[in-house]
Amino acid sequence: MRVAWMAVVFLLVGGMVSGCSSGPTLQAAATELQKDVQRLQTDSLLKKPYSKLRIVERPDQDLPCDKGKFQRVLRATADYEREDSDVDSHLDQAERVMENTLSSLLHYTMTYDLSQLDWKDARLIEGRKDVPGITVNVIVVPESPTWRLVARTDCLPRS
């Protein structure tokens, strides 16, 4: 009985201590987003000349988004070489490649929307890193640039 009581006390104290933590900060999320930029630039596919990876906006500026909170934003574009004349197949392949890059290389947890499988003009990709709080969205289109990526941190305090 005494052991059970001690276990309950331990869990309660542990829960209170973890509940007092301040949560993710903008600095932690910004650091992770900067790492994502470096990973994209060194990816074996995206560093090839035909991919035309272009960092449109670097996540190096705090953007106000709420009272005393800020976020960082990364915008990038890149091309996926079209090997097939079929638009649907090209979009499917480009979507799979980007989902794999985001999940395997950048460690985002992907959200899958099967309703868009028959869309002929675009695909939408969404991924999330709950810790430190980053969401990525990619629009995949048949024309150049194939991928249009926006990753943003949550609206977070600076410290």
Number of C-alpha atoms within 10 A of each C-alpha: 6 7 8 9 10 11 12 12 12 12 12 12 12 11 11 11 10 11 10 8 8 9 13 17 21 22 17 16 24 25 14 20 25 16 13 19 17 11 15 20 16 12 13 9 15 19 14 12 9 12 18 15 20 15 16 13 13 14 23 14 13 15 13 13 13 11 9 10 17 19 25 27 21 22 19 19 19 20 22 26 12 17 9 10 8 11 16 18 15 21 24 17 16 22 23 13 13 18 22 15 18 22 15 11 14 20 14 20 17 17 12 12 11 7 7 12 12 11 12 16 13 19 21 17 20 20 21 21 18 14 12 21 21 22 19 21 17 23 17 26 22 21 14 16 18 23 26 19 20 18 21 20 26 21 20 24 17 16 11
